Amino acid sequence: MNVIVLVGSLRADSTNRQLAQNAIAQLPEGSTARVFDRVAELPHYSEDLDAEGRAPAVAEELRGAIADADALIAVTPEYNGTLSSVMKNAIDWASRPYGQACVTGKRTIVLAASGSPYAAKWARTDAVRALQGAGADVVEDTFGVGTSHEAFVDGTLVDAEALAELRALVGRLAPAPVA
Ligand SMILES: Cc1cc2nc3c(=O)[nH]c(=O)nc-3n(C[C@H](O)[C@H](O)[C@H](O)COP(=O)(O)O)c2cc1C
């Protein structure tokens, strides 16, 4: 499986980025994963920038990376009770051109880490909704890490039960076996 990963925090020590790496480590053997590291370069979405054949190169790179991937992992912090604008902007770029969006039908899971004990539950709910609106095939169950500044030691999620839950959700990226 070839997976593209979007991280909605730009912070150098981002706990969401650490969560993304923990998710990547749970992928089935033989999988490849790429964190799309140019989200900060995406301009704020505007239809004026997205005229036929004139989308910014970085947006085309994002679209190509998602189109080429078998599945998508979206990892977002919670800012003011919702997903980060960085993540929402990436989803907006990925959602167009209308009718030909790279995310259409793309198997997707949503993960989030937040400093509060509520584990970014509003951000996760809203990210699922935005990705569904964009046309992705989103797993409605999500995975959240609360009190995230204490949750990772040397980049690894220390709670074994939580790690098992993450592994189970990552496992749902694979297409269901045909009966
Ligand atoms: C503008 C802003 C708004 C925030 N709002 C929330 C919030 O609504 N809920 C929450 O749990 N944490 C909130 N936080 C705290 C973040 O959860 C915390 O900064 C977290 O570490 C961000 O993720 P990161 O470690 O990946 O950068 C907010 C932080 C910022 C900077």
Ligand as a Chemical Component Dictionary entry (heavy atoms), coordinates in Angstrom:
data_LIG
# 
_chem_comp.id                   LIG 
_chem_comp.type                 NON-POLYMER 
_chem_comp.pdbx_formal_charge   0 
_chem_comp.three_letter_code    LIG 
# 
loop_
_chem_comp_atom.comp_id 
_chem_comp_atom.atom_id 
_chem_comp_atom.alt_atom_id 
_chem_comp_atom.type_symbol 
_chem_comp_atom.charge 
_chem_comp_atom.model_Cartn_x 
_chem_comp_atom.model_Cartn_y 
_chem_comp_atom.model_Cartn_z 
_chem_comp_atom.pdbx_ordinal 
LIG C1  C1  C 0 -4.563 28.869 17.865 1  
LIG C2  C2  C 0 -4.633 27.648 18.753 2  
LIG C3  C3  C 0 -5.859 27.167 19.128 3  
LIG C4  C4  C 0 -5.948 26.010 19.900 4  
LIG N1  N1  N 0 -7.180 25.494 20.190 5  
LIG C5  C5  C 0 -7.267 24.286 20.808 6  
LIG C6  C6  C 0 -8.528 23.648 20.943 7  
LIG O1  O1  O 0 -9.569 24.138 20.541 8  
LIG N2  N2  N 0 -8.558 22.430 21.535 9  
LIG C7  C7  C 0 -7.427 21.819 21.988 10 
LIG O2  O2  O 0 -7.506 20.708 22.513 11 
LIG N3  N3  N 0 -6.194 22.414 21.869 12 
LIG C8  C8  C 0 -6.112 23.618 21.283 13 
LIG N4  N4  N 0 -4.881 24.216 21.107 14 
LIG C9  C9  C 0 -3.692 23.556 21.662 15 
LIG C10 C10 C 0 -3.147 22.483 20.710 16 
LIG O3  O3  O 0 -3.835 21.275 20.963 17 
LIG C11 C11 C 0 -1.657 22.268 20.974 18 
LIG O4  O4  O 0 -0.958 23.470 20.693 19 
LIG C12 C12 C 0 -1.114 21.125 20.139 20 
LIG O5  O5  O 0 0.163  20.809 20.613 21 
LIG C13 C13 C 0 -1.053 21.489 18.660 22 
LIG O6  O6  O 0 -0.600 20.403 17.894 23 
LIG P1  P1  P 0 0.944  20.203 17.498 24 
LIG O7  O7  O 0 1.670  19.692 18.718 25 
LIG O8  O8  O 0 0.911  19.146 16.442 26 
LIG O9  O9  O 0 1.474  21.500 17.018 27 
LIG C14 C14 C 0 -4.762 25.373 20.360 28 
LIG C15 C15 C 0 -3.522 25.904 19.969 29 
LIG C16 C16 C 0 -3.446 27.017 19.175 30 
LIG C17 C17 C 0 -2.099 27.526 18.745 31 
# 
loop_
_chem_comp_bond.comp_id 
_chem_comp_bond.atom_id_1 
_chem_comp_bond.atom_id_2 
_chem_comp_bond.value_order 
_chem_comp_bond.pdbx_ordinal 
LIG C1  C2  SING 1  
LIG C2  C3  SING 2  
LIG C2  C16 DOUB 3  
LIG C3  C4  DOUB 4  
LIG C4  N1  SING 5  
LIG C4  C14 SING 6  
LIG N1  C5  DOUB 7  
LIG C5  C6  SING 8  
LIG C5  C8  SING 9  
LIG C6  O1  DOUB 10 
LIG C6  N2  SING 11 
LIG N2  C7  SING 12 
LIG C7  O2  DOUB 13 
LIG C7  N3  SING 14 
LIG N3  C8  DOUB 15 
LIG C8  N4  SING 16 
LIG N4  C9  SING 17 
LIG N4  C14 SING 18 
LIG C9  C10 SING 19 
LIG C10 O3  SING 20 
LIG C10 C11 SING 21 
LIG C11 O4  SING 22 
LIG C11 C12 SING 23 
LIG C12 O5  SING 24 
LIG C12 C13 SING 25 
LIG C13 O6  SING 26 
LIG O6  P1  SING 27 
LIG P1  O7  DOUB 28 
LIG P1  O8  SING 29 
LIG P1  O9  SING 30 
LIG C14 C15 DOUB 31 
LIG C15 C16 SING 32 
LIG C16 C17 SING 33 
# 
